[in-house]
Amino acid sequence: MKVTLSPKARDYVKREAAYLRSNSQRAAQQFLDDFKRLRLGLSGFPEMGKFNEELPVPGVLRFVMGSYLVDYEIVTGEVLIFAIRHRRERPPQFELDGDFNLEESSSES
């Protein structure tokens, strides 16, 4: 299965590798190697992550890659990695619309 990164996730990988490289070439290479292995694993086993209880959105899975949290979903036969963060980083903040109901389907008549 094809594994793609959102522009935001791709930027995170580049920034994190550059930050790690500024402190340790070995740490940067380890991060990139781990990420490459994760992408390879997801291509063969796309459901190897766990459903994300922190963000109750149907279909979102999370894989813990060492100190990093990788959020993704499977969309039309493709794995889309849309968010990556170090566990010590604060999760992204967002607000749900007041009419948003997690128990109702979006295809109401």
N, CA, C and O atoms as CSV, one atom per row, in Angstrom:
chain,resi,resn,atom,element,x,y,z
A,1,MET,N,N,0.849,-1.173,0.000
A,1,MET,CA,C,0.000,0.000,0.000
A,1,MET,C,C,0.898,1.240,0.000
A,1,MET,O,O,1.936,1.270,0.660
A,2,LYS,N,N,0.487,2.236,-0.735
A,2,LYS,CA,C,1.250,3.483,-0.816
A,2,LYS,C,C,1.132,4.268,0.496
A,2,LYS,O,O,0.052,4.360,1.080
A,3,VAL,N,N,2.257,4.833,0.948
A,3,VAL,CA,C,2.288,5.648,2.164
A,3,VAL,C,C,2.733,7.050,1.770
A,3,VAL,O,O,3.821,7.233,1.226
A,4,THR,N,N,1.889,8.034,2.047
A,4,THR,CA,C,2.227,9.420,1.721
A,4,THR,C,C,2.188,10.275,2.978
A,4,THR,O,O,1.569,9.920,3.981
A,5,LEU,N,N,2.867,11.410,2.891
A,5,LEU,CA,C,2.887,12.365,3.995
A,5,LEU,C,C,2.191,13.640,3.567
A,5,LEU,O,O,2.333,14.090,2.430
A,6,SER,N,N,1.440,14.216,4.487
A,6,SER,CA,C,0.853,15.526,4.219
A,6,SER,C,C,2.005,16.533,4.177
A,6,SER,O,O,3.085,16.241,4.691
A,7,PRO,N,N,1.802,17.693,3.587
A,7,PRO,CA,C,2.859,18.715,3.579
A,7,PRO,C,C,3.324,19.058,4.994
A,7,PRO,O,O,4.516,19.269,5.219
A,8,LYS,N,N,2.394,19.116,5.945
A,8,LYS,CA,C,2.742,19.421,7.341
A,8,LYS,C,C,3.648,18.333,7.932
A,8,LYS,O,O,4.631,18.641,8.606
A,9,ALA,N,N,3.318,17.078,7.682
A,9,ALA,CA,C,4.130,15.966,8.190
A,9,ALA,C,C,5.500,15.946,7.535
A,9,ALA,O,O,6.507,15.699,8.199
A,10,ARG,N,N,5.543,16.204,6.233
A,10,ARG,CA,C,6.823,16.234,5.513
A,10,ARG,C,C,7.724,17.338,6.074
A,10,ARG,O,O,8.922,17.130,6.264
A,11,ASP,N,N,7.143,18.509,6.334
A,11,ASP,CA,C,7.907,19.618,6.912
A,11,ASP,C,C,8.441,19.262,8.300
A,11,ASP,O,O,9.565,19.618,8.652
A,12,TYR,N,N,7.622,18.554,9.083
A,12,TYR,CA,C,8.057,18.167,10.420
A,12,TYR,C,C,9.277,17.249,10.341
A,12,TYR,O,O,10.240,17.431,11.086
A,13,VAL,N,N,9.238,16.276,9.454
A,13,VAL,CA,C,10.365,15.336,9.311
A,13,VAL,C,C,11.633,16.107,8.946
A,13,VAL,O,O,12.697,15.852,9.510
A,14,LYS,N,N,11.526,17.036,8.019
A,14,LYS,CA,C,12.694,17.828,7.609
A,14,LYS,C,C,13.221,18.683,8.757
A,14,LYS,O,O,14.427,18.722,9.002
A,15,ARG,N,N,12.316,19.369,9.460
A,15,ARG,CA,C,12.744,20.224,10.587
A,15,ARG,C,C,13.362,19.411,11.712
A,15,ARG,O,O,14.378,19.805,12.285
A,16,GLU,N,N,12.750,18.282,12.025
A,16,GLU,CA,C,13.262,17.453,13.128
A,16,GLU,C,C,14.629,16.869,12.779
A,16,GLU,O,O,15.523,16.839,13.624
A,17,ALA,N,N,14.797,16.408,11.545
A,17,ALA,CA,C,16.094,15.871,11.122
A,17,ALA,C,C,17.157,16.962,11.174
A,17,ALA,O,O,18.283,16.702,11.600
A,18,ALA,N,N,16.820,18.179,10.748
A,18,ALA,CA,C,17.785,19.292,10.796
A,18,ALA,C,C,18.143,19.639,12.237
A,18,ALA,O,O,19.308,19.885,12.550
A,19,TYR,N,N,17.141,19.659,13.114
A,19,TYR,CA,C,17.398,19.946,14.530
A,19,TYR,C,C,18.307,18.873,15.138
A,19,TYR,O,O,19.287,19.195,15.811
A,20,LEU,N,N,17.985,17.620,14.904
A,20,LEU,CA,C,18.798,16.529,15.451
A,20,LEU,C,C,20.216,16.565,14.885
A,20,LEU,O,O,21.184,16.326,15.608
A,21,ARG,N,N,20.335,16.861,13.600
A,21,ARG,CA,C,21.648,16.922,12.942
A,21,ARG,C,C,22.522,18.000,13.572
A,21,ARG,O,O,23.740,17.841,13.655
A,22,SER,N,N,21.907,19.102,14.018
A,22,SER,CA,C,22.679,20.187,14.632
A,22,SER,C,C,23.296,19.753,15.956
A,22,SER,O,O,24.268,20.350,16.418
A,23,ASN,N,N,22.736,18.722,16.561
A,23,ASN,CA,C,23.267,18.204,17.829
A,23,ASN,C,C,24.018,16.891,17.666
A,23,ASN,O,O,25.006,16.638,18.356
A,24,SER,N,N,23.539,16.055,16.741
A,24,SER,CA,C,24.150,14.736,16.574
A,24,SER,C,C,23.766,14.148,15.218
A,24,SER,O,O,22.595,13.879,14.951
A,25,GLN,N,N,24.760,13.959,14.380
A,25,GLN,CA,C,24.520,13.347,13.068
A,25,GLN,C,C,23.923,11.957,13.238
A,25,GLN,O,O,23.054,11.548,12.469
A,26,ARG,N,N,24.390,11.243,14.239
A,26,ARG,CA,C,23.911,9.886,14.479
A,26,ARG,C,C,22.427,9.878,14.864
A,26,ARG,O,O,21.667,9.034,14.389
A,27,ALA,N,N,22.014,10.817,15.724
A,27,ALA,CA,C,20.604,10.898,16.131
A,27,ALA,C,C,19.714,11.224,14.935
A,27,ALA,O,O,18.632,10.655,14.791
A,28,ALA,N,N,20.161,12.128,14.088
A,28,ALA,CA,C,19.392,12.489,12.896
A,28,ALA,C,C,19.238,11.286,11.974
A,28,ALA,O,O,18.148,11.027,11.465
A,29,GLN,N,N,20.325,10.553,11.760
A,29,GLN,CA,C,20.264,9.384,10.888
A,29,GLN,C,C,19.367,8.309,11.486
A,29,GLN,O,O,18.636,7.641,10.754
A,30,GLN,N,N,19.411,8.131,12.796
A,30,GLN,CA,C,18.550,7.145,13.465
A,30,GLN,C,C,17.074,7.509,13.276
A,30,GLN,O,O,16.249,6.642,12.986
A,31,PHE,N,N,16.743,8.804,13.444
A,31,PHE,CA,C,15.371,9.274,13.246
A,31,PHE,C,C,14.907,8.978,11.819
A,31,PHE,O,O,13.812,8.451,11.619
A,32,LEU,N,N,15.732,9.312,10.832
A,32,LEU,CA,C,15.365,9.084,9.431
A,32,LEU,C,C,15.252,7.600,9.108
A,32,LEU,O,O,14.361,7.195,8.362
A,33,ASP,N,N,16.150,6.782,9.666
A,33,ASP,CA,C,16.075,5.335,9.450
A,33,ASP,C,C,14.808,4.755,10.082
A,33,ASP,O,O,14.134,3.921,9.477
A,34,ASP,N,N,14.490,5.196,11.293
A,34,ASP,CA,C,13.274,4.729,11.967
A,34,ASP,C,C,12.040,5.105,11.158
A,34,ASP,O,O,11.111,4.310,11.011
A,35,PHE,N,N,12.044,6.325,10.637
A,35,PHE,CA,C,10.893,6.783,9.868
A,35,PHE,C,C,10.753,5.995,8.564
A,35,PHE,O,O,9.642,5.681,8.137
A,36,LYS,N,N,11.872,5.685,7.944
A,36,LYS,CA,C,11.853,4.877,6.720
A,36,LYS,C,C,11.290,3.482,7.017
A,36,LYS,O,O,10.489,2.956,6.244
A,37,ARG,N,N,11.715,2.881,8.145
A,37,ARG,CA,C,11.200,1.566,8.534
A,37,ARG,C,C,9.704,1.632,8.831
A,37,ARG,O,O,8.960,0.711,8.493
A,38,LEU,N,N,9.262,2.728,9.468
A,38,LEU,CA,C,7.833,2.886,9.757
A,38,LEU,C,C,7.032,2.927,8.456
A,38,LEU,O,O,6.008,2.255,8.334
A,39,ARG,N,N,7.495,3.712,7.491
A,39,ARG,CA,C,6.777,3.803,6.208
A,39,ARG,C,C,6.725,2.435,5.519
A,39,ARG,O,O,5.697,2.060,4.954
A,40,LEU,N,N,7.816,1.708,5.568
A,40,LEU,CA,C,7.849,0.376,4.973
A,40,LEU,C,C,6.864,-0.552,5.697
A,40,LEU,O,O,6.127,-1.308,5.064
A,41,GLY,N,N,6.864,-0.481,7.022
A,41,GLY,CA,C,5.936,-1.308,7.802
A,41,GLY,C,C,4.489,-0.979,7.514
A,41,GLY,O,O,3.663,-1.878,7.356
A,42,LEU,N,N,4.174,0.313,7.444
A,42,LEU,CA,C,2.798,0.719,7.162
A,42,LEU,C,C,2.352,0.308,5.765
A,42,LEU,O,O,1.171,0.045,5.541
A,43,SER,N,N,3.286,0.253,4.832
A,43,SER,CA,C,2.909,-0.152,3.472
A,43,SER,C,C,2.442,-1.607,3.443
A,43,SER,O,O,1.582,-1.957,2.634
A,44,GLY,N,N,2.985,-2.449,4.298
A,44,GLY,CA,C,2.580,-3.851,4.351
A,44,GLY,C,C,1.523,-4.148,5.391
A,44,GLY,O,O,0.727,-5.073,5.230
A,45,PHE,N,N,1.511,-3.365,6.461
A,45,PHE,CA,C,0.582,-3.582,7.568
A,45,PHE,C,C,-0.021,-2.234,7.986
A,45,PHE,O,O,0.340,-1.696,9.032
A,46,PRO,N,N,-0.920,-1.697,7.189
A,46,PRO,CA,C,-1.423,-0.348,7.430
A,46,PRO,C,C,-2.185,-0.168,8.745
A,46,PRO,O,O,-2.319,0.957,9.226
A,47,GLU,N,N,-2.677,-1.237,9.322
A,47,GLU,CA,C,-3.441,-1.110,10.564
A,47,GLU,C,C,-2.597,-1.452,11.792
A,47,GLU,O,O,-3.141,-1.837,12.827
A,48,MET,N,N,-1.268,-1.313,11.686
A,48,MET,CA,C,-0.411,-1.671,12.819
A,48,MET,C,C,-0.463,-0.631,13.936
A,48,MET,O,O,-0.010,-0.906,15.047
A,49,GLY,N,N,-0.998,0.543,13.666
A,49,GLY,CA,C,-1.162,1.548,14.714
A,49,GLY,C,C,-2.390,1.228,15.548
A,49,GLY,O,O,-3.097,0.253,15.296
A,50,LYS,N,N,-2.628,2.067,16.544
A,50,LYS,CA,C,-3.808,1.904,17.394
A,50,LYS,C,C,-4.724,3.087,17.165
A,50,LYS,O,O,-4.276,4.178,16.812
A,51,PHE,N,N,-6.020,2.857,17.372
A,51,PHE,CA,C,-6.938,3.971,17.252
A,51,PHE,C,C,-6.605,4.998,18.316
A,51,PHE,O,O,-6.350,4.661,19.472
A,52,ASN,N,N,-6.612,6.233,17.911
A,52,ASN,CA,C,-6.178,7.353,18.738
A,52,ASN,C,C,-7.295,7.781,19.682
A,52,ASN,O,O,-8.271,8.390,19.245
A,53,GLU,N,N,-7.166,7.472,20.969
A,53,GLU,CA,C,-8.182,7.834,21.951
A,53,GLU,C,C,-8.108,9.307,22.324
A,53,GLU,O,O,-9.095,9.877,22.788
A,54,GLU,N,N,-6.952,9.927,22.127
A,54,GLU,CA,C,-6.772,11.344,22.451
A,54,GLU,C,C,-7.583,12.233,21.516
A,54,GLU,O,O,-8.057,13.298,21.912
A,55,LEU,N,N,-7.737,11.791,20.284
A,55,LEU,CA,C,-8.484,12.533,19.280
A,55,LEU,C,C,-9.572,11.603,18.749
A,55,LEU,O,O,-9.313,10.777,17.874
A,56,PRO,N,N,-10.793,11.739,19.281
A,56,PRO,CA,C,-11.848,10.769,18.925
A,56,PRO,C,C,-12.453,11.007,17.542
A,56,PRO,O,O,-13.632,11.338,17.417
A,57,VAL,N,N,-11.641,10.835,16.521
A,57,VAL,CA,C,-12.117,10.974,15.151
A,57,VAL,C,C,-12.041,9.595,14.504
A,57,VAL,O,O,-10.977,8.976,14.481
A,58,PRO,N,N,-13.159,9.118,13.979
A,58,PRO,CA,C,-13.154,7.779,13.382
A,58,PRO,C,C,-12.090,7.638,12.294
A,58,PRO,O,O,-11.917,8.519,11.452
A,59,GLY,N,N,-11.383,6.506,12.335
A,59,GLY,CA,C,-10.412,6.204,11.295
A,59,GLY,C,C,-9.001,6.691,11.533
A,59,GLY,O,O,-8.099,6.348,10.769
A,60,VAL,N,N,-8.778,7.492,12.584
A,60,VAL,CA,C,-7.428,7.993,12.866
A,60,VAL,C,C,-6.684,6.966,13.709
A,60,VAL,O,O,-7.163,6.533,14.758
A,61,LEU,N,N,-5.506,6.588,13.231
A,61,LEU,CA,C,-4.656,5.645,13.962
A,61,LEU,C,C,-3.380,6.344,14.396
A,61,LEU,O,O,-2.958,7.324,13.782
A,62,ARG,N,N,-2.772,5.838,15.449
A,62,ARG,CA,C,-1.513,6.396,15.947
A,62,ARG,C,C,-0.509,5.267,16.104
A,62,ARG,O,O,-0.822,4.193,16.617
A,63,PHE,N,N,0.701,5.541,15.649
A,63,PHE,CA,C,1.808,4.619,15.860
A,63,PHE,C,C,2.855,5.344,16.696
A,63,PHE,O,O,3.210,6.486,16.404
A,64,VAL,N,N,3.346,4.677,17.733
A,64,VAL,CA,C,4.383,5.260,18.576
A,64,VAL,C,C,5.727,4.769,18.048
A,64,VAL,O,O,6.033,3.577,18.079
A,65,MET,N,N,6.520,5.725,17.563
A,65,MET,CA,C,7.845,5.432,16.998
A,65,MET,C,C,8.873,6.017,17.965
A,65,MET,O,O,9.297,7.162,17.814
A,66,GLY,N,N,9.269,5.223,18.956
A,66,GLY,CA,C,10.196,5.733,19.976
A,66,GLY,C,C,9.559,6.875,20.732
A,66,GLY,O,O,8.548,6.685,21.409
A,67,SER,N,N,10.136,8.061,20.627
A,67,SER,CA,C,9.617,9.245,21.312
A,67,SER,C,C,8.651,10.049,20.443
A,67,SER,O,O,8.244,11.144,20.831
A,68,TYR,N,N,8.286,9.533,19.298
A,68,TYR,CA,C,7.448,10.275,18.358
A,68,TYR,C,C,6.080,9.624,18.201
A,68,TYR,O,O,5.950,8.400,18.217
A,69,LEU,N,N,5.073,10.460,18.050
A,69,LEU,CA,C,3.705,10.007,17.823
A,69,LEU,C,C,3.365,10.319,16.365
A,69,LEU,O,O,3.466,11.463,15.923
A,70,VAL,N,N,2.969,9.300,15.640
A,70,VAL,CA,C,2.672,9.445,14.218
A,70,VAL,C,C,1.192,9.128,14.015
A,70,VAL,O,O,0.754,7.998,14.233
A,71,ASP,N,N,0.427,10.137,13.596
A,71,ASP,CA,C,-1.007,9.971,13.359
A,71,ASP,C,C,-1.249,9.827,11.863
A,71,ASP,O,O,-0.672,10.547,11.049
A,72,TYR,N,N,-2.116,8.879,11.522
A,72,TYR,CA,C,-2.384,8.620,10.113
A,72,TYR,C,C,-3.781,8.047,9.931
A,72,TYR,O,O,-4.445,7.653,10.890
A,73,GLU,N,N,-4.200,8.010,8.695
A,73,GLU,CA,C,-5.459,7.365,8.358
A,73,GLU,C,C,-5.295,6.632,7.034
A,73,GLU,O,O,-4.400,6.925,6.242
A,74,ILE,N,N,-6.181,5.676,6.821
A,74,ILE,CA,C,-6.170,4.916,5.581
A,74,ILE,C,C,-7.311,5.470,4.731
A,74,ILE,O,O,-8.485,5.371,5.088
A,75,VAL,N,N,-6.930,6.054,3.598
A,75,VAL,CA,C,-7.895,6.719,2.733
A,75,VAL,C,C,-7.753,6.186,1.311
A,75,VAL,O,O,-6.676,6.252,0.718
A,76,THR,N,N,-8.837,5.664,0.780
A,76,THR,CA,C,-8.875,5.128,-0.590
A,76,THR,C,C,-7.639,4.298,-0.948
A,76,THR,O,O,-6.959,4.564,-1.939
A,77,GLY,N,N,-7.367,3.296,-0.125
A,77,GLY,CA,C,-6.269,2.384,-0.417
A,77,GLY,C,C,-4.886,2.962,-0.230
A,77,GLY,O,O,-3.916,2.436,-0.776
A,78,GLU,N,N,-4.779,4.030,0.529
A,78,GLU,CA,C,-3.490,4.701,0.747
A,78,GLU,C,C,-3.370,5.097,2.222
A,78,GLU,O,O,-4.356,5.486,2.848
A,79,VAL,N,N,-2.171,4.996,2.764
A,79,VAL,CA,C,-1.921,5.454,4.126
A,79,VAL,C,C,-1.465,6.909,4.042
A,79,VAL,O,O,-0.491,7.226,3.359
A,80,LEU,N,N,-2.178,7.788,4.744
A,80,LEU,CA,C,-1.821,9.197,4.763
A,80,LEU,C,C,-1.365,9.576,6.167
A,80,LEU,O,O,-2.164,9.615,7.103
A,81,ILE,N,N,-0.057,9.859,6.305
A,81,ILE,CA,C,0.488,10.343,7.571
A,81,ILE,C,C,0.258,11.844,7.579
A,81,ILE,O,O,0.794,12.566,6.737
A,82,PHE,N,N,-0.542,12.315,8.536
A,82,PHE,CA,C,-0.887,13.735,8.532
A,82,PHE,C,C,-0.315,14.510,9.707
A,82,PHE,O,O,-0.327,15.740,9.687
A,83,ALA,N,N,0.186,13.829,10.732
A,83,ALA,CA,C,0.755,14.549,11.870
A,83,ALA,C,C,1.831,13.714,12.547
A,83,ALA,O,O,1.680,12.505,12.727
A,84,ILE,N,N,2.914,14.374,12.918
A,84,ILE,CA,C,4.011,13.748,13.654
A,84,ILE,C,C,4.431,14.744,14.720
A,84,ILE,O,O,4.526,15.942,14.453
A,85,ARG,N,N,4.681,14.257,15.918
A,85,ARG,CA,C,5.199,15.137,16.957
A,85,ARG,C,C,5.958,14.319,17.990
A,85,ARG,O,O,5.705,13.128,18.175
A,86,HIS,N,N,6.880,14.975,18.647
A,86,HIS,CA,C,7.594,14.361,19.767
A,86,HIS,C,C,6.621,14.315,20.935
A,86,HIS,O,O,5.813,15.229,21.101
A,87,ARG,N,N,6.684,13.273,21.740
A,87,ARG,CA,C,5.733,13.161,22.854
A,87,ARG,C,C,5.790,14.330,23.820
A,87,ARG,O,O,4.799,14.623,24.489
A,88,ARG,N,N,6.916,14.996,23.906
A,88,ARG,CA,C,7.023,16.137,24.824
A,88,ARG,C,C,6.406,17.414,24.263
A,88,ARG,O,O,6.190,18.382,24.992
A,89,GLU,N,N,6.125,17.408,22.960
A,89,GLU,CA,C,5.479,18.569,22.354
A,89,GLU,C,C,3.996,18.578,22.713
A,89,GLU,O,O,3.362,17.534,22.859
A,90,ARG,N,N,3.477,19.767,22.847
A,90,ARG,CA,C,2.063,19.904,23.160
A,90,ARG,C,C,1.243,19.513,21.931
A,90,ARG,O,O,1.597,19.863,20.806
A,91,PRO,N,N,0.137,18.780,22.153
A,91,PRO,CA,C,-0.692,18.404,20.999
A,91,PRO,C,C,-1.293,19.646,20.348
A,91,PRO,O,O,-1.487,20.665,21.010
A,92,PRO,N,N,-1.585,19.562,19.058
A,92,PRO,CA,C,-2.178,20.710,18.380
A,92,PRO,C,C,-3.538,21.033,18.989
A,92,PRO,O,O,-4.285,20.138,19.384
A,93,GLN,N,N,-3.842,22.304,19.058
A,93,GLN,CA,C,-5.116,22.750,19.615
A,93,GLN,C,C,-6.085,23.033,18.485
A,93,GLN,O,O,-5.717,23.629,17.473
A,94,PHE,N,N,-7.298,22.614,18.659
A,94,PHE,CA,C,-8.336,22.911,17.695
A,94,PHE,C,C,-9.670,22.934,18.424
A,94,PHE,O,O,-9.806,22.388,19.519
A,95,GLU,N,N,-10.634,23.564,17.808
A,95,GLU,CA,C,-11.968,23.612,18.386
A,95,GLU,C,C,-12.938,22.942,17.429
A,95,GLU,O,O,-12.883,23.145,16.216
A,96,LEU,N,N,-13.828,22.138,18.001
A,96,LEU,CA,C,-14.858,21.518,17.194
A,96,LEU,C,C,-16.032,22.466,17.098
A,96,LEU,O,O,-16.330,23.201,18.040
A,97,ASP,N,N,-16.686,22.449,15.976
A,97,ASP,CA,C,-17.898,23.221,15.781
A,97,ASP,C,C,-18.906,22.803,16.848
A,97,ASP,O,O,-18.995,21.622,17.183
A,98,GLY,N,N,-19.655,23.743,17.377
A,98,GLY,CA,C,-20.630,23.450,18.423
A,98,GLY,C,C,-21.666,22.430,18.008
A,98,GLY,O,O,-22.240,21.759,18.865
A,99,ASP,N,N,-21.926,22.290,16.702
A,99,ASP,CA,C,-22.905,21.329,16.208
A,99,ASP,C,C,-22.298,19.961,15.944
A,99,ASP,O,O,-23.011,19.035,15.556
A,100,PHE,N,N,-21.000,19.820,16.146
A,100,PHE,CA,C,-20.307,18.571,15.853
A,100,PHE,C,C,-20.729,17.512,16.855
A,100,PHE,O,O,-20.645,17.728,18.064
A,101,ASN,N,N,-21.186,16.360,16.356
A,101,ASN,CA,C,-21.607,15.270,17.215
A,101,ASN,C,C,-20.891,14.013,16.756
A,101,ASN,O,O,-21.102,13.542,15.639
A,102,LEU,N,N,-20.046,13.473,17.618
A,102,LEU,CA,C,-19.242,12.307,17.245
A,102,LEU,C,C,-20.080,11.057,17.028
A,102,LEU,O,O,-19.627,10.120,16.371
A,103,GLU,N,N,-21.293,11.027,17.568
A,103,GLU,CA,C,-22.107,9.831,17.460
A,103,GLU,C,C,-23.008,9.828,16.234
A,103,GLU,O,O,-23.583,8.789,15.909
A,104,GLU,N,N,-23.149,10.944,15.548
A,104,GLU,CA,C,-23.983,11.010,14.364
A,104,GLU,C,C,-23.125,10.879,13.111
A,104,GLU,O,O,-21.999,11.373,13.059
A,105,SER,N,N,-23.672,10.209,12.109
A,105,SER,CA,C,-22.942,10.121,10.852
A,105,SER,C,C,-23.157,11.402,10.085
A,105,SER,O,O,-24.146,12.100,10.306
A,106,SER,N,N,-22.243,11.723,9.184
A,106,SER,CA,C,-22.320,12.951,8.410
A,106,SER,C,C,-23.273,12.824,7.226
A,106,SER,O,O,-23.482,13.794,6.499
A,107,SER,N,N,-23.849,11.650,7.024
A,107,SER,CA,C,-24.749,11.440,5.890
A,107,SER,C,C,-26.206,11.402,6.329
A,107,SER,O,O,-26.974,10.542,5.900
A,108,GLU,N,N,-26.579,12.349,7.193
A,108,GLU,CA,C,-27.954,12.424,7.660
A,108,GLU,C,C,-28.857,12.938,6.548
A,108,GLU,O,O,-28.415,13.708,5.696
A,109,SER,N,N,-30.111,12.520,6.549
A,109,SER,CA,C,-31.070,12.997,5.556
A,109,SER,C,C,-31.914,14.109,6.133
A,109,SER,O,O,-32.784,14.644,5.446
